[in-house]
Amino acid sequence: MVDSGEYGCGQSMSSLQPFTDCPPNAAFIDAYFAGSDGTPAKIANAFCIFEKYAGDIMWRHTEISIPYEVITEVSSDVTLVVRIVSTVGNYDYVIDWEFKPSGSIKIGAGTYTHTDQIKEDIFGTLLADNTIGVYHDHFFTYYLDLDIDGEVNSLVKSNLETVKVKDDNIRRKSRWTVVSETAKTEADARINLGLKPSEILVVNPNRRTKQEVMILLLFGVPGRDRDIEKKDIVLWYMMGFHHVPSQEDFPVMPTLNGGFELRPTNFFQSNPVLKTKSPKPLHRPNCTFQH
């Protein structure tokens, strides 16, 4: 679901162009929204869905400890992408949901065309004659209603803490360990991401793997300080970046990307990608072009 938002992000979805907005193997889906008179309005080719392989590696290992033998295994990173584009003002926002075994989401923004007459009180970069690119920001808010093996979930912060070594016979003076804390209320769950090393987990306390450890990596929650332990919790994730325009952004800006990733943590008994197979090479017959 795409909210209409402050500027009509959902209603501003653009029809995607085959072979350019999406690769040749993409399938397209139309979308509908309520028009100003209440009747359904259609956006053709609003979504595209395609399998993506960009030559990335999902996992690999070379075993060199076996005498007189080297064994190498490699698995390609093939993902499923759901894409939309919303045109808001001077910007086209490319929003991807990319599904892997870990699950990742990427966002990109492009096409900068804003122009203004130069004034002394404008803060920006001189892009061309009488044209300034004004400094500005972009913010994206994601509403994540996550049900990890059911609706009864909790949010756990796992922080990396330094511990001093008291044994004088050990040369190391410190080590690090993981200290986990479960958020009791919404205030406890507010997170400012920074330089402090940590992981944020959403867990289902009623589910266990055989190793009896917990479940999934996530980010940020706002709220009104309600009780959220072992509840049907919702996560809000806000992502933003500052845009300092440059001459390379004029008259059309290259795509600028930002994103975040949701990853399973101790959810599976083992690495699920071990069951996947790499795509087989496709050999096409030689083609003859006639002019």
N, C-alpha and C positions, 0 to 999 in steps of 0.2 A: 504494500500500500504506500502511495506517495501522497503526502499531505499537500493541500493547496498552498499552505504556508503564507508568509507575509507578502510574497511577490507572486504567488500562484505557481509554485514549482511543479506541482502535479499537473495543473491545467496548462502549463507552458511546455509540456513534453512535445518534442519534435518528432516527426516521422523520420525514421532511420533509413539511410540510403544503403541498399545492398552493395557489397563489394568495397565500400569505402568506410561507412560507419561500422560495418560488421563484415566478417570474412565470408567467402563463398559458401562455407558449410553451415551458415547460420539459418535458423528458423525464426520467423517473425510472428508476433502476436499483436493484434489491435487492442486499443484501450478506449474506455468510455468514461466521461465525467458529466456531471449535471450542468447543463448550459444555463444561461441567465434566465431563461424562461422555464427552467425545470426539465426540459426535454434532454434525452441523452445526446451528447456530442461525441463523435468518433474521432480518434486519432489513429490513423492507419500506421501500421508498422511501428508502434510505440515501443515495443520490447523486441529485442533479439536474443536468442539463446544459441550458444555455440560451444563446441569443444575446442579448447585452446591448448596448443603445444608450441612453445616458443624456444624449444631446445634446452629448457631448464632441467636440472637433475633433481629428482625427488630424494633419492638416496644412492650412495655408491660405497663400495669398499674393495680394496685390493689386499688380499691375504698373501703376505710374503714370508710367513714363518714356516711354511711347508718346504722341506728340502727339495731342491731341483724342480720346483713348481710354483707358478704364480697364478692365483685365481682372482679374477675380477668380476664383480657383479654390479650392474648399473640399472636403475629404474628411472624412466622418464617421468617428468612432472606434467601430467595431462590433467587439465581442470575443466570444469563446466562454468561458463560465464553467462550471467543474465545482465543485460545492459539497457540503460535508458539514457536519453539526452534531454535536458531541460534548457530552453533558451530563455534567459531572464536578462532583459536589458542588453548590455553589450557582451554578455558572457553566455557561452554554452557550457553547461555542467554535464560532464560524462560520468555517470554513476554506474559502477560495476559491482555486482555480487558474484564473487568468484569462489566456487565451491571445490575445496580440496578435502582430503582426509582430515586436515586441521581446520578448514573453513577460513577464508580470508575475504576481506572487503576492501576494494580500492576506489579512490575518488580522484578524478582529474577535472581541471577547469581550463578553458581555452578561449580563443578569439577575442583579443583585447582590441577595441576600436574606439574607446572613449577619447574625445577631443575637447579642448577648452581654450579659449583665448587666454593669453598670459596675463596674469594679474599679480601684483606684489604680494597679495595675501593668500595665494594658492601654494600649497606644499606639494611638490611633485618633481618629476624628471622632465627636462626638455627633450621631447622626442623628435620634433621637426619644427619648421618655421611656424610660429604662433600656435604650437600644439604642446600641451603638457599632459603627462600621465600622472594623475593625482595618486598619492599614497593612500592605500585603503586596505581593508581586511575582508577575509572570507570565512564564514563559519557554517558548519554543518552539524545538525543535531540528529542523532539516531535514537529511536525508541526501540529497545530490545526487550521483548517479552519472552524470556527464556524459561523453558520448562525442562530441566535436566532430569530425565527419568521420572517425570511427574511434576506437579505444581509445588510441592513442599521443598523449597530450596533455601539456602543461606549463602551469604557472601563472606568469603574468608580472605583476609590480607595475609600474604606470606612475605615477611620482611627479612632481608639479609642483615644479620647483626654480627658485629665483631666481638669476639671473646678473647680475653687475654689468657695466655698460657702461663700457668703458675709453676710448672715443672722446670727447675733450673737446668736439668739435664737435656732439655730440648732447645735447640738453637732458635727455633721460631718463637717469636714473642706473642703472636696472635694467630687466630684462625677465624673462620666465619661459619655461622650456622644459620638455620632457617627458624624464625619464630613466627608462628601463625596466630592470628586473632580473628574471631568471628564477630562480625558487626551485629550488634544488638538492635540498633535503631538506624533510621535513615541518616542521622547526623554522624553516626559512627562510620557510615559507608561513603561519605563524601571523600573524594580522592582528588588531590592535585598532583598530577604526574610531574616528576622532576628528575633530579639526578640521583635520588635515593633508590638503591636497588630493591625491587620488590616485585611480587606477582599478585594478581587479584584473581581469586577463584570463586566460582559459583558452584556450590556442592549440594547434593541431595543426601541428607544424613541417614536416610533409610536404605540407601543402596551402597553396596561394597563390591569391589573386585576381590579376587581371591587373596590379593596382597593387602586388602583392607586399608586402602588409601583412597583419597578423594578425587574430585572430578574436574572442573573446567576453568580456563583462564579468560578473564574479562576485565572491563574497566567501568568507571564512574557511575554514581547514583546520586541524583538530587532528591529532595523530599521535604516533608513536614514533620520529621522526627517521629514517625510511627514505628511500631515494632516490626522488624523485618526478619527476625530469626525464624527459620522453618516456616516461611510464608510463601505465597505466590508472588515473588518479587519481580519488579520491572527495573531495568537498567537504562539510564540515559547517558549517552556518550556524545560529548561535544568535541568536534575537531575544527581547528581554525589555523589560518596562517596569514602572515602579513605579506602584502604584495607591494614591492618597490619596483615600479615599472622601469624598463630599460629600453634603449632604442631598438633592441631586437624584438621587443613586444609590439612594435608598430610597423604597419597598420594592423597586422593580425598576430596575435600572441600564440606561441607554441604551447602545447598542453603542459600544465603544471600539475603534478600529482601529489596527493597525500592520502593516507589511509590508516587503517588499523586492522588487527587480526584477532579472531576468536579461535582459540586452540584447545583441543581436549587435553586434559591432564589427568592421567591415571583413570581414564574412562574405559579404555579397552584393556584386555588382558595382555596384549602385545601390540606391536606396531602394525596397524591395519594395512599399510601400503605394501607389506610383504606379499600380499595376495594379488596385487595388481600386476599387469603385464605391460611392457613397453609397446608402443605402436610399431607395427612391422613396416619396413621400408616399402614404399609404393613406387614401383617402376612403371612409368608411363611409356607407351610406344612413341617412337620418334614422330613428330608432326612435320608436315611440309606446308609451308606458307606460300600462297600464290599472290602475286601483286597484280 
